[in-house]
Amino acid sequence: MVLTGIWHGICSHTRIRSGARFVYGTQARYEEKKEMKDIKWNGSTISVEPTKKPKKITGTHFPTIVGVNPFSTDFEVWCRCTRTYEIPFEGNKYTNAGQVIEPKVFDFLRTSMGFGDRLVTPEDVYGKDHFKKTWGDFYPNVPMFGGMWDALIKDENGNIEYVVEIKTVQVDGRSGSLENRWKDGEAPHYQALQASLYAYLLGVDKVLMVAVALEDKKGDYEHPEQVTPSYANGNVYIDEFRVSERYPNFDMYIEKATAWWNAYVLTGTSPEYDEKKDAEILKVLRTNSVDTSNTTITELLEKAEQLKTEIENTMSIVENKQKELKSILEQVKKYALSQFRDGDTKVSIKGSRYEWVLSKTNSTELDKDALEADGLLEKYTKSKTSYRLTTSEIKED
């Protein structure tokens, strides 16, 4: 692979990733800003004050910027890089499965593929809590690109020979079978580019991608600890390639990402957003979440919250009392009905504080069905009796 430009020869390392690798540093990747930046809306783009420390383009975001990732937009990446906004990340069974299975893949590479001690993990290089130690960037000397590789494989002389990228793929998911997404054993374009970037930044030409097939129906995501990646289980797919062969014009992608960075991140003006694809982000950006920590309204808000809580608690008690009262009044009404005599229009029942009166009203109503059949009005008028229970406080003499 021919390496050109300022990135060549870089031997530092990182990455925040997609798929199985939403594992390390999720809080850093998806931090939700407490204070929203001042935003200028320019039709289908926005502008903010350029940040002095933009977030780097990682392998996860690189394919989006060059236009080959169907699951993200470059507006979303721009919001992240400029620290304008990041969608809060919430761990789920898929990310958990990736975290649990990754060490199993390391074992598979050491034993089944015979790499043994030549396999190097982030923990081997940086120790435990490697994300905290590196802030999720294994390439600190590169001003624009960064991220974290999953593993490295060295040759017999101790030089880096392969960059390893690990993925978990759901076989019975909505996106189709693993075979469809890894057609003929080849990783999807956007995933291969992700791994290729990390190899490129290390000056390495070889990439080894490992996909572990998981089936939701078999409970693989609920119990990933029970999954064993192996050829015998038929749940491992390998894609080994050279960056120089799969992407002979890889420098073109670097140049495109660099131009994007210069045009959007450094200027603070975004690429065009899509109202549908970027709806979640736009909804947040169009909401002014005011910081009230240093304003006089804080005391009013605290009092309002206290009163609201008290009212809600009181209303809950009142609702239960109302249900109980309704049930009792139904019984009172039933009793009062039994006390009507011929000619009575009211029945009065006095308690110690309230008087309960059930009123009887005679009226007429139309039998509409008969009217429609006969066409007569007065002939089919019938009497109607209704009762209404009222309550009034008893006034003392």
VMD Tcl script that draws the C-alpha trace (Angstrom):
set ca {
  {0.00 0.00 0.00}
  {1.32 3.40 -0.97}
  {0.96 5.85 1.91}
  {1.05 9.58 1.21}
  {0.39 12.74 3.19}
  {0.86 13.85 6.79}
  {-0.77 10.74 8.27}
  {1.92 8.33 7.16}
  {4.11 6.62 9.65}
  {1.78 7.34 12.57}
  {2.16 4.61 15.13}
  {-0.21 5.73 17.85}
  {-3.75 4.36 18.15}
  {-7.77 4.63 18.65}
  {-11.40 4.37 17.85}
  {-14.97 4.55 18.93}
  {-16.93 2.15 16.88}
  {-20.13 0.73 15.50}
  {-21.74 -2.69 15.77}
  {-20.26 -4.80 18.54}
  {-17.90 -2.02 19.51}
  {-20.20 0.51 21.13}
  {-18.53 -0.86 24.22}
  {-15.74 1.34 25.41}
  {-16.25 4.97 26.19}
  {-19.92 5.20 25.40}
  {-20.36 8.13 27.75}
  {-17.67 10.09 25.92}
  {-19.09 9.17 22.54}
  {-22.66 10.10 23.38}
  {-22.41 12.88 25.91}
  {-25.49 15.09 25.87}
  {-24.51 18.72 26.26}
  {-25.93 20.46 29.31}
  {-25.83 23.77 27.46}
  {-26.78 23.95 23.81}
  {-24.49 26.02 21.60}
  {-25.80 29.21 20.04}
  {-27.07 28.10 16.67}
  {-27.66 30.11 13.52}
  {-30.15 28.55 11.13}
  {-29.28 28.98 7.46}
  {-32.08 27.29 5.58}
  {-30.98 23.65 5.39}
  {-27.72 24.12 7.32}
  {-26.72 25.50 10.70}
  {-23.72 27.40 12.00}
  {-22.00 27.46 15.38}
  {-18.88 29.02 16.77}
  {-16.05 26.63 15.70}
  {-14.80 24.64 18.66}
  {-11.15 24.85 19.58}
  {-11.04 21.11 20.27}
  {-13.21 19.29 17.75}
  {-13.76 15.58 18.17}
  {-11.87 13.43 15.72}
  {-13.20 11.44 12.80}
  {-13.20 7.83 14.00}
  {-13.55 4.66 11.98}
  {-17.24 4.64 12.81}
  {-17.79 8.08 11.28}
  {-15.30 7.87 8.41}
  {-17.60 5.78 6.12}
  {-20.46 8.21 6.75}
  {-18.40 11.21 5.70}
  {-17.28 9.55 2.46}
  {-20.87 8.54 1.73}
  {-21.01 4.76 2.20}
  {-22.75 4.33 5.57}
  {-26.54 4.04 5.16}
  {-27.15 4.14 8.92}
  {-25.93 7.66 9.65}
  {-25.65 11.15 8.13}
  {-22.71 13.50 7.88}
  {-24.84 16.12 9.65}
  {-24.95 13.81 12.67}
  {-21.16 13.36 12.47}
  {-20.69 17.12 12.15}
  {-22.78 17.72 15.29}
  {-20.53 15.30 17.14}
  {-17.22 16.66 15.81}
  {-18.17 20.27 16.58}
  {-19.50 19.26 20.01}
  {-22.87 20.72 19.06}
  {-24.85 17.64 20.06}
  {-24.55 13.86 20.35}
  {-27.41 11.41 20.57}
  {-27.32 9.95 24.11}
  {-26.20 6.35 23.95}
  {-28.13 3.71 25.84}
  {-26.62 0.27 26.24}
  {-28.72 -2.67 25.17}
  {-28.50 -6.41 24.66}
  {-26.65 -5.93 21.37}
  {-23.85 -3.80 22.76}
  {-23.63 -6.04 25.82}
  {-23.27 -9.10 23.58}
  {-20.42 -7.45 21.72}
  {-18.61 -6.69 24.95}
  {-19.00 -10.23 26.27}
  {-18.05 -11.96 23.01}
  {-14.99 -9.88 22.12}
  {-12.65 -11.73 24.57}
  {-13.98 -15.02 23.15}
  {-12.92 -13.88 19.68}
  {-9.45 -13.12 21.04}
  {-9.27 -16.72 22.25}
  {-10.48 -17.96 18.86}
  {-7.75 -15.96 17.09}
  {-5.06 -17.21 19.45}
  {-6.03 -20.88 19.24}
  {-8.15 -21.77 16.22}
  {-6.34 -19.37 13.91}
  {-2.98 -20.01 15.53}
  {-1.85 -16.44 16.20}
  {-1.00 -17.15 19.83}
  {1.07 -14.42 21.48}
  {1.25 -12.51 18.23}
  {-2.24 -11.22 18.98}
  {-2.13 -7.87 20.81}
  {-5.20 -6.42 22.55}
  {-5.71 -2.85 23.81}
  {-5.25 -4.16 27.35}
  {-1.85 -5.59 26.36}
  {-0.76 -2.14 25.22}
  {-2.49 0.19 27.67}
  {-3.49 -2.04 30.57}
  {-6.95 -2.23 32.09}
  {-9.33 0.72 31.62}
  {-7.54 1.52 28.38}
  {-10.34 3.82 27.26}
  {-9.96 6.05 30.30}
  {-6.20 6.11 29.84}
  {-6.38 7.07 26.16}
  {-9.69 8.96 26.09}
  {-10.69 6.58 23.33}
  {-7.90 7.69 21.01}
  {-5.08 5.35 19.99}
  {-3.84 7.97 17.49}
  {-3.13 11.04 19.66}
  {-0.62 12.53 17.21}
  {-3.10 12.71 14.35}
  {-5.02 16.02 14.47}
  {-8.12 14.89 12.57}
  {-8.48 11.08 12.62}
  {-8.72 8.83 15.66}
  {-10.41 5.81 17.15}
  {-9.67 2.41 18.66}
  {-8.66 -0.78 16.91}
  {-9.98 -4.04 18.38}
  {-6.68 -5.93 18.19}
  {-3.39 -6.15 16.32}
  {-1.43 -9.12 15.01}
  {2.35 -8.88 14.85}
  {4.69 -10.77 12.59}
  {7.63 -12.86 13.79}
  {9.79 -9.75 14.00}
  {7.34 -7.91 16.26}
  {6.07 -5.55 13.56}
  {2.35 -4.95 13.16}
  {1.07 -7.17 10.34}
  {-2.72 -6.98 10.73}
  {-5.33 -4.69 12.20}
  {-8.21 -6.76 13.58}
  {-11.82 -5.61 13.49}
  {-14.48 -7.62 15.38}
  {-18.22 -7.52 14.67}
  {-21.30 -9.32 15.95}
  {-24.06 -9.78 13.39}
  {-27.64 -10.85 14.00}
  {-28.59 -13.69 11.66}
  {-32.35 -13.45 12.19}
  {-32.55 -9.66 12.29}
  {-34.56 -7.25 10.16}
  {-31.54 -6.40 8.00}
  {-31.43 -9.92 6.60}
  {-29.13 -12.85 7.08}
  {-25.46 -12.65 7.90}
  {-24.74 -14.21 4.51}
  {-26.51 -11.31 2.79}
  {-24.55 -8.72 4.73}
  {-21.25 -10.60 4.41}
  {-21.79 -11.69 0.82}
  {-19.26 -14.33 -0.22}
  {-17.50 -13.82 3.10}
  {-16.78 -10.15 2.40}
  {-17.56 -7.50 5.03}
  {-19.98 -4.68 4.12}
  {-18.31 -1.69 2.53}
  {-18.86 0.67 5.47}
  {-17.39 -1.82 7.97}
  {-14.38 -2.62 5.79}
  {-13.62 1.09 5.41}
  {-13.75 1.49 9.17}
  {-11.07 -1.15 9.69}
  {-9.07 0.13 6.71}
  {-8.77 3.58 8.26}
  {-7.16 2.16 11.40}
  {-4.74 0.13 9.31}
  {-3.95 3.15 7.15}
  {-3.16 5.32 10.17}
  {-0.74 2.67 11.42}
  {0.92 2.25 8.05}
  {-0.37 -1.34 7.87}
  {-1.79 -2.91 4.72}
  {-3.46 -6.06 6.07}
  {-6.88 -6.19 7.74}
  {-8.49 -9.20 9.42}
  {-12.22 -8.84 10.06}
  {-14.06 -11.36 12.22}
  {-17.86 -11.54 12.36}
  {-19.65 -13.68 14.94}
  {-23.18 -14.69 13.93}
  {-25.77 -14.45 16.70}
  {-29.38 -15.64 16.70}
  {-31.90 -13.82 18.83}
  {-34.33 -16.75 18.77}
  {-31.69 -19.01 20.30}
  {-31.09 -16.54 23.10}
  {-27.60 -15.54 21.97}
  {-28.20 -11.91 22.93}
  {-29.76 -12.73 26.26}
  {-26.95 -15.11 27.18}
  {-23.87 -14.16 25.14}
  {-21.70 -15.87 27.72}
  {-22.96 -19.16 26.29}
  {-21.81 -18.35 22.76}
  {-18.53 -19.93 21.60}
  {-17.11 -18.56 18.34}
  {-15.72 -21.49 16.34}
  {-15.57 -23.04 12.91}
  {-17.30 -26.12 14.32}
  {-20.29 -24.05 15.44}
  {-20.46 -22.35 12.07}
  {-20.87 -18.93 13.64}
  {-17.64 -17.25 12.52}
  {-17.02 -15.40 9.27}
  {-13.54 -14.18 8.31}
  {-12.71 -11.43 5.84}
  {-8.97 -10.98 5.30}
  {-7.81 -8.38 2.79}
  {-5.17 -5.84 1.88}
  {-6.22 -2.21 1.91}
  {-4.11 -1.56 -1.18}
  {-6.05 -4.20 -3.11}
  {-9.60 -3.59 -1.93}
  {-9.20 0.17 -1.93}
  {-6.38 1.02 -4.34}
  {-7.50 4.67 -4.22}
  {-7.83 4.84 -0.44}
  {-6.03 8.19 -0.44}
  {-9.08 9.52 -2.25}
  {-11.24 8.74 0.80}
  {-8.71 10.46 3.06}
  {-8.73 13.52 0.83}
  {-12.53 13.58 0.78}
  {-12.73 13.35 4.58}
  {-10.06 16.06 4.92}
  {-11.96 18.37 2.59}
  {-15.16 17.70 4.56}
  {-13.35 18.51 7.82}
  {-11.97 21.77 6.45}
  {-15.27 22.84 4.89}
  {-17.57 22.03 7.80}
  {-15.86 21.32 11.12}
  {-13.25 24.07 11.00}
  {-15.73 26.66 9.72}
  {-18.55 25.74 12.11}
  {-21.09 25.56 9.28}
  {-22.77 22.20 8.86}
  {-23.45 20.12 5.77}
  {-27.13 20.06 4.78}
  {-29.41 18.22 7.17}
  {-32.26 15.91 6.26}
  {-35.55 16.62 8.04}
  {-36.40 12.90 8.20}
  {-33.03 11.23 8.72}
  {-31.86 13.86 11.20}
  {-35.24 14.37 12.87}
  {-34.11 13.23 16.32}
  {-31.17 15.63 16.38}
  {-33.12 18.53 14.87}
  {-35.83 18.15 17.51}
  {-33.23 18.69 20.24}
  {-31.46 21.53 18.45}
  {-34.76 23.34 17.99}
  {-35.55 23.10 21.69}
  {-34.00 25.80 23.87}
  {-33.08 23.97 27.08}
  {-32.31 26.95 29.31}
  {-29.64 26.69 31.99}
  {-31.27 28.09 35.14}
  {-28.49 27.31 37.63}
  {-27.42 30.92 37.94}
  {-30.72 32.77 37.54}
  {-33.38 34.15 39.88}
  {-35.98 31.81 38.41}
  {-34.37 28.87 40.18}
  {-36.24 29.51 43.45}
  {-39.55 29.82 41.58}
  {-38.92 26.54 39.78}
  {-38.09 24.77 43.02}
  {-41.30 26.08 44.64}
  {-43.34 25.17 41.56}
  {-41.93 21.63 41.56}
  {-42.69 21.26 45.26}
  {-46.28 22.43 44.80}
  {-46.77 20.28 41.72}
  {-45.59 17.21 43.63}
  {-47.89 18.01 46.55}
  {-50.86 18.56 44.21}
  {-50.20 15.31 42.35}
  {-50.04 13.41 45.63}
  {-53.23 15.09 46.85}
  {-55.04 14.43 43.56}
  {-54.14 10.78 43.81}
  {-55.75 10.61 47.25}
  {-58.79 12.57 46.02}
  {-59.29 10.27 43.04}
  {-59.36 7.24 45.31}
  {-61.83 8.99 47.64}
  {-64.04 9.94 44.68}
  {-64.19 6.33 43.52}
  {-65.18 5.23 47.01}
  {-67.83 8.00 47.29}
  {-69.31 7.07 43.90}
  {-69.73 3.48 45.02}
  {-71.44 4.55 48.27}
  {-73.79 6.98 46.47}
  {-74.92 4.21 44.16}
  {-75.97 2.27 47.25}
  {-77.70 5.36 48.70}
  {-79.58 5.90 45.44}
  {-80.68 2.26 45.40}
  {-82.00 2.58 48.96}
  {-83.81 5.86 48.16}
  {-85.49 4.29 45.12}
  {-86.99 1.63 47.37}
  {-88.58 4.34 49.53}
  {-90.76 5.97 46.86}
  {-94.56 5.83 47.53}
  {-97.28 6.42 45.03}
  {-97.42 10.11 44.25}
  {-93.98 10.91 45.67}
  {-91.67 13.10 43.57}
  {-88.79 13.18 46.03}
  {-87.22 11.05 48.74}
  {-85.11 12.87 51.32}
  {-82.50 11.17 53.49}
  {-80.76 13.30 56.09}
  {-77.39 12.59 57.56}
  {-75.66 14.56 60.33}
  {-74.28 17.15 57.88}
  {-75.75 16.58 54.42}
  {-79.22 15.93 53.03}
  {-79.45 13.46 50.13}
  {-82.45 14.01 47.86}
  {-83.48 11.68 45.03}
  {-85.84 13.51 42.64}
  {-88.27 11.80 40.31}
  {-89.16 13.47 37.01}
  {-91.78 12.32 34.49}
  {-91.31 13.36 30.90}
  {-91.91 12.09 27.40}
  {-89.56 10.97 24.68}
  {-89.92 9.86 21.10}
  {-89.75 6.26 20.00}
  {-87.69 6.99 16.91}
  {-87.79 3.48 15.51}
  {-91.60 3.48 15.53}
  {-91.75 6.95 14.05}
  {-89.58 5.91 11.17}
  {-91.85 2.90 10.53}
  {-95.18 4.71 10.91}
  {-94.48 8.32 10.12}
  {-96.51 9.50 13.14}
  {-95.28 11.69 16.00}
  {-97.94 12.04 18.71}
  {-99.15 8.44 18.50}
  {-95.80 7.09 19.56}
  {-94.99 9.51 22.37}
  {-94.32 7.66 25.63}
  {-93.70 8.76 29.19}
  {-90.21 8.80 30.69}
  {-89.23 8.74 34.35}
  {-85.78 9.80 35.55}
  {-84.18 10.23 38.94}
  {-81.47 12.64 40.10}
  {-79.67 12.47 43.40}
  {-78.50 15.80 44.81}
  {-76.63 16.72 47.95}
  {-76.92 19.86 50.01}
  {-75.37 20.80 53.31}
  {-77.89 20.90 56.17}
  {-78.19 24.36 57.65}
  {-78.54 24.50 61.38}
  {-81.52 26.46 62.78}
}
mol new
graphics top color blue
foreach p $ca { graphics top sphere $p radius 0.5 }
foreach p [lrange $ca 0 end-1] q [lrange $ca 1 end] { graphics top cylinder $p $q radius 0.2 }
display resetview
